[in-house]
Amino acid sequence: MITIVDDDDSFRDATTRLVRSLGYKAESFASAEEFLKSSYVDSSSCLILDVSMPGESGIGLQDRLSDQGNRTPIIFVTASAPETVRAQALKGGAVGFLKKPFREEILINHLDAALTGRKGPSTSN
């Protein structure tokens, strides 16, 4: 199960369609809070997570999951974020940090790396 958490409806829908077209099950949520209330917190194989969302941020969600012992691989996506946020996400264990817009192939490569445990590129434009 691949889980997409992003407040941008069009990005969330497009990413969900892409993930499903690759043969994976996918669920999506508009906020960290919505995701945390779901039954997918412990069953996700990978999170595609927006950095900036109303309510709890993606970095906040990463910290919360880590504190709970949840080591689900996270690929962060963002329209804009300072270098310090990127560094914090990667230090927290994120397997990728992608700046929107990005090519589908970039996300696919990061997703493949996250699911196979391979080291993939950590950032992309």
Chimera marker file (.cmm) of the C-alpha trace (Angstrom):
<marker_set name="trace">
<marker id="1" x="0.000" y="0.000" z="0.000" r="1" g="1" b="0" radius="0.5"/>
<marker id="2" x="1.378" y="3.367" z="-1.060" r="1" g="1" b="0" radius="0.5"/>
<marker id="3" x="-0.089" y="6.306" z="0.830" r="1" g="1" b="0" radius="0.5"/>
<marker id="4" x="-0.190" y="9.848" z="-0.537" r="1" g="1" b="0" radius="0.5"/>
<marker id="5" x="-0.723" y="12.703" z="1.931" r="1" g="1" b="0" radius="0.5"/>
<marker id="6" x="-1.043" y="16.100" z="0.241" r="1" g="1" b="0" radius="0.5"/>
<marker id="7" x="-3.532" y="18.955" z="0.565" r="1" g="1" b="0" radius="0.5"/>
<marker id="8" x="-3.390" y="19.706" z="-3.188" r="1" g="1" b="0" radius="0.5"/>
<marker id="9" x="-6.341" y="17.780" z="-4.653" r="1" g="1" b="0" radius="0.5"/>
<marker id="10" x="-5.038" y="17.661" z="-8.219" r="1" g="1" b="0" radius="0.5"/>
<marker id="11" x="-1.539" y="16.517" z="-7.202" r="1" g="1" b="0" radius="0.5"/>
<marker id="12" x="-2.975" y="13.925" z="-4.815" r="1" g="1" b="0" radius="0.5"/>
<marker id="13" x="-5.363" y="12.549" z="-7.445" r="1" g="1" b="0" radius="0.5"/>
<marker id="14" x="-2.723" y="12.448" z="-10.198" r="1" g="1" b="0" radius="0.5"/>
<marker id="15" x="-0.191" y="10.766" z="-7.932" r="1" g="1" b="0" radius="0.5"/>
<marker id="16" x="-2.740" y="8.203" z="-6.770" r="1" g="1" b="0" radius="0.5"/>
<marker id="17" x="-3.571" y="7.386" z="-10.403" r="1" g="1" b="0" radius="0.5"/>
<marker id="18" x="0.136" y="7.082" z="-11.259" r="1" g="1" b="0" radius="0.5"/>
<marker id="19" x="0.843" y="4.751" z="-8.338" r="1" g="1" b="0" radius="0.5"/>
<marker id="20" x="-2.158" y="2.574" z="-9.213" r="1" g="1" b="0" radius="0.5"/>
<marker id="21" x="-1.071" y="2.460" z="-12.874" r="1" g="1" b="0" radius="0.5"/>
<marker id="22" x="2.188" y="0.900" z="-11.641" r="1" g="1" b="0" radius="0.5"/>
<marker id="23" x="0.189" y="-1.930" z="-10.085" r="1" g="1" b="0" radius="0.5"/>
<marker id="24" x="0.304" y="-0.788" z="-6.458" r="1" g="1" b="0" radius="0.5"/>
<marker id="25" x="-2.610" y="-0.251" z="-4.135" r="1" g="1" b="0" radius="0.5"/>
<marker id="26" x="-2.847" y="3.403" z="-3.158" r="1" g="1" b="0" radius="0.5"/>
<marker id="27" x="-4.781" y="5.487" z="-0.684" r="1" g="1" b="0" radius="0.5"/>
<marker id="28" x="-4.694" y="9.239" z="-0.352" r="1" g="1" b="0" radius="0.5"/>
<marker id="29" x="-5.407" y="11.760" z="2.356" r="1" g="1" b="0" radius="0.5"/>
<marker id="30" x="-5.709" y="15.554" z="2.363" r="1" g="1" b="0" radius="0.5"/>
<marker id="31" x="-3.987" y="16.025" z="5.721" r="1" g="1" b="0" radius="0.5"/>
<marker id="32" x="-1.679" y="14.402" z="8.239" r="1" g="1" b="0" radius="0.5"/>
<marker id="33" x="-4.532" y="14.314" z="10.729" r="1" g="1" b="0" radius="0.5"/>
<marker id="34" x="-6.806" y="12.470" z="8.285" r="1" g="1" b="0" radius="0.5"/>
<marker id="35" x="-4.044" y="9.927" z="7.632" r="1" g="1" b="0" radius="0.5"/>
<marker id="36" x="-3.371" y="9.414" z="11.347" r="1" g="1" b="0" radius="0.5"/>
<marker id="37" x="-7.059" y="8.605" z="11.939" r="1" g="1" b="0" radius="0.5"/>
<marker id="38" x="-6.977" y="5.940" z="9.213" r="1" g="1" b="0" radius="0.5"/>
<marker id="39" x="-6.181" y="2.258" z="9.391" r="1" g="1" b="0" radius="0.5"/>
<marker id="40" x="-3.252" y="2.731" z="6.981" r="1" g="1" b="0" radius="0.5"/>
<marker id="41" x="-0.715" y="4.167" z="9.422" r="1" g="1" b="0" radius="0.5"/>
<marker id="42" x="0.837" y="0.769" z="10.130" r="1" g="1" b="0" radius="0.5"/>
<marker id="43" x="0.114" y="-0.877" z="6.786" r="1" g="1" b="0" radius="0.5"/>
<marker id="44" x="1.682" y="1.603" z="4.370" r="1" g="1" b="0" radius="0.5"/>
<marker id="45" x="4.754" y="0.428" z="2.477" r="1" g="1" b="0" radius="0.5"/>
<marker id="46" x="5.735" y="3.976" z="1.546" r="1" g="1" b="0" radius="0.5"/>
<marker id="47" x="4.456" y="7.506" z="2.158" r="1" g="1" b="0" radius="0.5"/>
<marker id="48" x="4.499" y="10.230" z="-0.466" r="1" g="1" b="0" radius="0.5"/>
<marker id="49" x="4.183" y="13.219" z="1.797" r="1" g="1" b="0" radius="0.5"/>
<marker id="50" x="3.804" y="16.952" z="1.200" r="1" g="1" b="0" radius="0.5"/>
<marker id="51" x="6.064" y="19.141" z="3.321" r="1" g="1" b="0" radius="0.5"/>
<marker id="52" x="3.621" y="22.023" z="3.823" r="1" g="1" b="0" radius="0.5"/>
<marker id="53" x="0.004" y="21.340" z="4.694" r="1" g="1" b="0" radius="0.5"/>
<marker id="54" x="-2.577" y="23.045" z="6.883" r="1" g="1" b="0" radius="0.5"/>
<marker id="55" x="-2.469" y="21.583" z="10.368" r="1" g="1" b="0" radius="0.5"/>
<marker id="56" x="0.410" y="19.228" z="10.996" r="1" g="1" b="0" radius="0.5"/>
<marker id="57" x="3.248" y="19.571" z="8.497" r="1" g="1" b="0" radius="0.5"/>
<marker id="58" x="4.865" y="16.687" z="6.690" r="1" g="1" b="0" radius="0.5"/>
<marker id="59" x="7.966" y="17.074" z="8.851" r="1" g="1" b="0" radius="0.5"/>
<marker id="60" x="5.767" y="16.981" z="11.957" r="1" g="1" b="0" radius="0.5"/>
<marker id="61" x="4.143" y="13.776" z="10.720" r="1" g="1" b="0" radius="0.5"/>
<marker id="62" x="7.569" y="12.268" z="10.022" r="1" g="1" b="0" radius="0.5"/>
<marker id="63" x="8.658" y="13.109" z="13.575" r="1" g="1" b="0" radius="0.5"/>
<marker id="64" x="5.472" y="11.681" z="15.077" r="1" g="1" b="0" radius="0.5"/>
<marker id="65" x="5.756" y="8.424" z="13.139" r="1" g="1" b="0" radius="0.5"/>
<marker id="66" x="9.418" y="8.101" z="14.073" r="1" g="1" b="0" radius="0.5"/>
<marker id="67" x="8.603" y="8.668" z="17.749" r="1" g="1" b="0" radius="0.5"/>
<marker id="68" x="6.087" y="5.797" z="17.488" r="1" g="1" b="0" radius="0.5"/>
<marker id="69" x="8.734" y="3.507" z="15.995" r="1" g="1" b="0" radius="0.5"/>
<marker id="70" x="7.174" y="3.615" z="12.537" r="1" g="1" b="0" radius="0.5"/>
<marker id="71" x="9.953" y="3.346" z="9.915" r="1" g="1" b="0" radius="0.5"/>
<marker id="72" x="7.811" y="3.544" z="6.776" r="1" g="1" b="0" radius="0.5"/>
<marker id="73" x="9.927" y="5.027" z="3.954" r="1" g="1" b="0" radius="0.5"/>
<marker id="74" x="8.942" y="8.620" z="3.152" r="1" g="1" b="0" radius="0.5"/>
<marker id="75" x="9.317" y="10.506" z="-0.110" r="1" g="1" b="0" radius="0.5"/>
<marker id="76" x="8.721" y="14.199" z="0.521" r="1" g="1" b="0" radius="0.5"/>
<marker id="77" x="7.289" y="16.465" z="-2.154" r="1" g="1" b="0" radius="0.5"/>
<marker id="78" x="7.127" y="20.249" z="-1.980" r="1" g="1" b="0" radius="0.5"/>
<marker id="79" x="6.443" y="23.300" z="-4.096" r="1" g="1" b="0" radius="0.5"/>
<marker id="80" x="9.027" y="25.207" z="-2.089" r="1" g="1" b="0" radius="0.5"/>
<marker id="81" x="11.026" y="24.616" z="1.033" r="1" g="1" b="0" radius="0.5"/>
<marker id="82" x="14.260" y="26.023" z="2.372" r="1" g="1" b="0" radius="0.5"/>
<marker id="83" x="17.402" y="23.886" z="2.382" r="1" g="1" b="0" radius="0.5"/>
<marker id="84" x="17.086" y="23.511" z="6.152" r="1" g="1" b="0" radius="0.5"/>
<marker id="85" x="13.755" y="21.689" z="5.739" r="1" g="1" b="0" radius="0.5"/>
<marker id="86" x="15.251" y="19.370" z="3.117" r="1" g="1" b="0" radius="0.5"/>
<marker id="87" x="18.162" y="18.618" z="5.432" r="1" g="1" b="0" radius="0.5"/>
<marker id="88" x="15.799" y="17.970" z="8.352" r="1" g="1" b="0" radius="0.5"/>
<marker id="89" x="13.672" y="15.590" z="6.277" r="1" g="1" b="0" radius="0.5"/>
<marker id="90" x="16.674" y="13.614" z="5.070" r="1" g="1" b="0" radius="0.5"/>
<marker id="91" x="18.236" y="13.542" z="8.537" r="1" g="1" b="0" radius="0.5"/>
<marker id="92" x="14.920" y="12.156" z="9.796" r="1" g="1" b="0" radius="0.5"/>
<marker id="93" x="15.251" y="9.247" z="7.378" r="1" g="1" b="0" radius="0.5"/>
<marker id="94" x="13.369" y="10.378" z="4.275" r="1" g="1" b="0" radius="0.5"/>
<marker id="95" x="14.365" y="8.423" z="1.180" r="1" g="1" b="0" radius="0.5"/>
<marker id="96" x="13.608" y="11.301" z="-1.165" r="1" g="1" b="0" radius="0.5"/>
<marker id="97" x="12.859" y="15.000" z="-1.329" r="1" g="1" b="0" radius="0.5"/>
<marker id="98" x="11.331" y="16.165" z="-4.608" r="1" g="1" b="0" radius="0.5"/>
<marker id="99" x="10.554" y="19.708" z="-5.655" r="1" g="1" b="0" radius="0.5"/>
<marker id="100" x="7.274" y="20.141" z="-7.569" r="1" g="1" b="0" radius="0.5"/>
<marker id="101" x="6.898" y="19.963" z="-10.462" r="1" g="1" b="0" radius="0.5"/>
<marker id="102" x="8.947" y="16.863" z="-11.222" r="1" g="1" b="0" radius="0.5"/>
<marker id="103" x="8.821" y="14.216" z="-13.923" r="1" g="1" b="0" radius="0.5"/>
<marker id="104" x="6.854" y="11.054" z="-13.169" r="1" g="1" b="0" radius="0.5"/>
<marker id="105" x="9.976" y="8.964" z="-13.828" r="1" g="1" b="0" radius="0.5"/>
<marker id="106" x="11.734" y="10.694" z="-10.925" r="1" g="1" b="0" radius="0.5"/>
<marker id="107" x="8.965" y="9.736" z="-8.508" r="1" g="1" b="0" radius="0.5"/>
<marker id="108" x="8.860" y="6.194" z="-9.915" r="1" g="1" b="0" radius="0.5"/>
<marker id="109" x="12.629" y="5.807" z="-9.367" r="1" g="1" b="0" radius="0.5"/>
<marker id="110" x="12.330" y="7.039" z="-5.777" r="1" g="1" b="0" radius="0.5"/>
<marker id="111" x="9.340" y="4.798" z="-5.142" r="1" g="1" b="0" radius="0.5"/>
<marker id="112" x="11.204" y="1.775" z="-6.493" r="1" g="1" b="0" radius="0.5"/>
<marker id="113" x="14.210" y="2.572" z="-4.295" r="1" g="1" b="0" radius="0.5"/>
<marker id="114" x="11.994" y="3.030" z="-1.221" r="1" g="1" b="0" radius="0.5"/>
<marker id="115" x="10.191" y="-0.251" z="-1.749" r="1" g="1" b="0" radius="0.5"/>
<marker id="116" x="13.297" y="-2.310" z="-2.483" r="1" g="1" b="0" radius="0.5"/>
<marker id="117" x="15.464" y="-0.724" z="0.188" r="1" g="1" b="0" radius="0.5"/>
<marker id="118" x="17.971" y="0.456" z="-2.396" r="1" g="1" b="0" radius="0.5"/>
<marker id="119" x="19.718" y="3.764" z="-1.978" r="1" g="1" b="0" radius="0.5"/>
<marker id="120" x="18.140" y="6.120" z="-4.454" r="1" g="1" b="0" radius="0.5"/>
<marker id="121" x="18.737" y="9.747" z="-5.247" r="1" g="1" b="0" radius="0.5"/>
<marker id="122" x="17.639" y="11.880" z="-2.320" r="1" g="1" b="0" radius="0.5"/>
<marker id="123" x="16.591" y="14.977" z="-4.201" r="1" g="1" b="0" radius="0.5"/>
<marker id="124" x="15.458" y="16.096" z="-7.602" r="1" g="1" b="0" radius="0.5"/>
<marker id="125" x="14.109" y="19.155" z="-9.346" r="1" g="1" b="0" radius="0.5"/>
<link id1="1" id2="2" r="1" g="1" b="0" radius="0.2"/>
<link id1="2" id2="3" r="1" g="1" b="0" radius="0.2"/>
<link id1="3" id2="4" r="1" g="1" b="0" radius="0.2"/>
<link id1="4" id2="5" r="1" g="1" b="0" radius="0.2"/>
<link id1="5" id2="6" r="1" g="1" b="0" radius="0.2"/>
<link id1="6" id2="7" r="1" g="1" b="0" radius="0.2"/>
<link id1="7" id2="8" r="1" g="1" b="0" radius="0.2"/>
<link id1="8" id2="9" r="1" g="1" b="0" radius="0.2"/>
<link id1="9" id2="10" r="1" g="1" b="0" radius="0.2"/>
<link id1="10" id2="11" r="1" g="1" b="0" radius="0.2"/>
<link id1="11" id2="12" r="1" g="1" b="0" radius="0.2"/>
<link id1="12" id2="13" r="1" g="1" b="0" radius="0.2"/>
<link id1="13" id2="14" r="1" g="1" b="0" radius="0.2"/>
<link id1="14" id2="15" r="1" g="1" b="0" radius="0.2"/>
<link id1="15" id2="16" r="1" g="1" b="0" radius="0.2"/>
<link id1="16" id2="17" r="1" g="1" b="0" radius="0.2"/>
<link id1="17" id2="18" r="1" g="1" b="0" radius="0.2"/>
<link id1="18" id2="19" r="1" g="1" b="0" radius="0.2"/>
<link id1="19" id2="20" r="1" g="1" b="0" radius="0.2"/>
<link id1="20" id2="21" r="1" g="1" b="0" radius="0.2"/>
<link id1="21" id2="22" r="1" g="1" b="0" radius="0.2"/>
<link id1="22" id2="23" r="1" g="1" b="0" radius="0.2"/>
<link id1="23" id2="24" r="1" g="1" b="0" radius="0.2"/>
<link id1="24" id2="25" r="1" g="1" b="0" radius="0.2"/>
<link id1="25" id2="26" r="1" g="1" b="0" radius="0.2"/>
<link id1="26" id2="27" r="1" g="1" b="0" radius="0.2"/>
<link id1="27" id2="28" r="1" g="1" b="0" radius="0.2"/>
<link id1="28" id2="29" r="1" g="1" b="0" radius="0.2"/>
<link id1="29" id2="30" r="1" g="1" b="0" radius="0.2"/>
<link id1="30" id2="31" r="1" g="1" b="0" radius="0.2"/>
<link id1="31" id2="32" r="1" g="1" b="0" radius="0.2"/>
<link id1="32" id2="33" r="1" g="1" b="0" radius="0.2"/>
<link id1="33" id2="34" r="1" g="1" b="0" radius="0.2"/>
<link id1="34" id2="35" r="1" g="1" b="0" radius="0.2"/>
<link id1="35" id2="36" r="1" g="1" b="0" radius="0.2"/>
<link id1="36" id2="37" r="1" g="1" b="0" radius="0.2"/>
<link id1="37" id2="38" r="1" g="1" b="0" radius="0.2"/>
<link id1="38" id2="39" r="1" g="1" b="0" radius="0.2"/>
<link id1="39" id2="40" r="1" g="1" b="0" radius="0.2"/>
<link id1="40" id2="41" r="1" g="1" b="0" radius="0.2"/>
<link id1="41" id2="42" r="1" g="1" b="0" radius="0.2"/>
<link id1="42" id2="43" r="1" g="1" b="0" radius="0.2"/>
<link id1="43" id2="44" r="1" g="1" b="0" radius="0.2"/>
<link id1="44" id2="45" r="1" g="1" b="0" radius="0.2"/>
<link id1="45" id2="46" r="1" g="1" b="0" radius="0.2"/>
<link id1="46" id2="47" r="1" g="1" b="0" radius="0.2"/>
<link id1="47" id2="48" r="1" g="1" b="0" radius="0.2"/>
<link id1="48" id2="49" r="1" g="1" b="0" radius="0.2"/>
<link id1="49" id2="50" r="1" g="1" b="0" radius="0.2"/>
<link id1="50" id2="51" r="1" g="1" b="0" radius="0.2"/>
<link id1="51" id2="52" r="1" g="1" b="0" radius="0.2"/>
<link id1="52" id2="53" r="1" g="1" b="0" radius="0.2"/>
<link id1="53" id2="54" r="1" g="1" b="0" radius="0.2"/>
<link id1="54" id2="55" r="1" g="1" b="0" radius="0.2"/>
<link id1="55" id2="56" r="1" g="1" b="0" radius="0.2"/>
<link id1="56" id2="57" r="1" g="1" b="0" radius="0.2"/>
<link id1="57" id2="58" r="1" g="1" b="0" radius="0.2"/>
<link id1="58" id2="59" r="1" g="1" b="0" radius="0.2"/>
<link id1="59" id2="60" r="1" g="1" b="0" radius="0.2"/>
<link id1="60" id2="61" r="1" g="1" b="0" radius="0.2"/>
<link id1="61" id2="62" r="1" g="1" b="0" radius="0.2"/>
<link id1="62" id2="63" r="1" g="1" b="0" radius="0.2"/>
<link id1="63" id2="64" r="1" g="1" b="0" radius="0.2"/>
<link id1="64" id2="65" r="1" g="1" b="0" radius="0.2"/>
<link id1="65" id2="66" r="1" g="1" b="0" radius="0.2"/>
<link id1="66" id2="67" r="1" g="1" b="0" radius="0.2"/>
<link id1="67" id2="68" r="1" g="1" b="0" radius="0.2"/>
<link id1="68" id2="69" r="1" g="1" b="0" radius="0.2"/>
<link id1="69" id2="70" r="1" g="1" b="0" radius="0.2"/>
<link id1="70" id2="71" r="1" g="1" b="0" radius="0.2"/>
<link id1="71" id2="72" r="1" g="1" b="0" radius="0.2"/>
<link id1="72" id2="73" r="1" g="1" b="0" radius="0.2"/>
<link id1="73" id2="74" r="1" g="1" b="0" radius="0.2"/>
<link id1="74" id2="75" r="1" g="1" b="0" radius="0.2"/>
<link id1="75" id2="76" r="1" g="1" b="0" radius="0.2"/>
<link id1="76" id2="77" r="1" g="1" b="0" radius="0.2"/>
<link id1="77" id2="78" r="1" g="1" b="0" radius="0.2"/>
<link id1="78" id2="79" r="1" g="1" b="0" radius="0.2"/>
<link id1="79" id2="80" r="1" g="1" b="0" radius="0.2"/>
<link id1="80" id2="81" r="1" g="1" b="0" radius="0.2"/>
<link id1="81" id2="82" r="1" g="1" b="0" radius="0.2"/>
<link id1="82" id2="83" r="1" g="1" b="0" radius="0.2"/>
<link id1="83" id2="84" r="1" g="1" b="0" radius="0.2"/>
<link id1="84" id2="85" r="1" g="1" b="0" radius="0.2"/>
<link id1="85" id2="86" r="1" g="1" b="0" radius="0.2"/>
<link id1="86" id2="87" r="1" g="1" b="0" radius="0.2"/>
<link id1="87" id2="88" r="1" g="1" b="0" radius="0.2"/>
<link id1="88" id2="89" r="1" g="1" b="0" radius="0.2"/>
<link id1="89" id2="90" r="1" g="1" b="0" radius="0.2"/>
<link id1="90" id2="91" r="1" g="1" b="0" radius="0.2"/>
<link id1="91" id2="92" r="1" g="1" b="0" radius="0.2"/>
<link id1="92" id2="93" r="1" g="1" b="0" radius="0.2"/>
<link id1="93" id2="94" r="1" g="1" b="0" radius="0.2"/>
<link id1="94" id2="95" r="1" g="1" b="0" radius="0.2"/>
<link id1="95" id2="96" r="1" g="1" b="0" radius="0.2"/>
<link id1="96" id2="97" r="1" g="1" b="0" radius="0.2"/>
<link id1="97" id2="98" r="1" g="1" b="0" radius="0.2"/>
<link id1="98" id2="99" r="1" g="1" b="0" radius="0.2"/>
<link id1="99" id2="100" r="1" g="1" b="0" radius="0.2"/>
<link id1="100" id2="101" r="1" g="1" b="0" radius="0.2"/>
<link id1="101" id2="102" r="1" g="1" b="0" radius="0.2"/>
<link id1="102" id2="103" r="1" g="1" b="0" radius="0.2"/>
<link id1="103" id2="104" r="1" g="1" b="0" radius="0.2"/>
<link id1="104" id2="105" r="1" g="1" b="0" radius="0.2"/>
<link id1="105" id2="106" r="1" g="1" b="0" radius="0.2"/>
<link id1="106" id2="107" r="1" g="1" b="0" radius="0.2"/>
<link id1="107" id2="108" r="1" g="1" b="0" radius="0.2"/>
<link id1="108" id2="109" r="1" g="1" b="0" radius="0.2"/>
<link id1="109" id2="110" r="1" g="1" b="0" radius="0.2"/>
<link id1="110" id2="111" r="1" g="1" b="0" radius="0.2"/>
<link id1="111" id2="112" r="1" g="1" b="0" radius="0.2"/>
<link id1="112" id2="113" r="1" g="1" b="0" radius="0.2"/>
<link id1="113" id2="114" r="1" g="1" b="0" radius="0.2"/>
<link id1="114" id2="115" r="1" g="1" b="0" radius="0.2"/>
<link id1="115" id2="116" r="1" g="1" b="0" radius="0.2"/>
<link id1="116" id2="117" r="1" g="1" b="0" radius="0.2"/>
<link id1="117" id2="118" r="1" g="1" b="0" radius="0.2"/>
<link id1="118" id2="119" r="1" g="1" b="0" radius="0.2"/>
<link id1="119" id2="120" r="1" g="1" b="0" radius="0.2"/>
<link id1="120" id2="121" r="1" g="1" b="0" radius="0.2"/>
<link id1="121" id2="122" r="1" g="1" b="0" radius="0.2"/>
<link id1="122" id2="123" r="1" g="1" b="0" radius="0.2"/>
<link id1="123" id2="124" r="1" g="1" b="0" radius="0.2"/>
<link id1="124" id2="125" r="1" g="1" b="0" radius="0.2"/>
</marker_set>
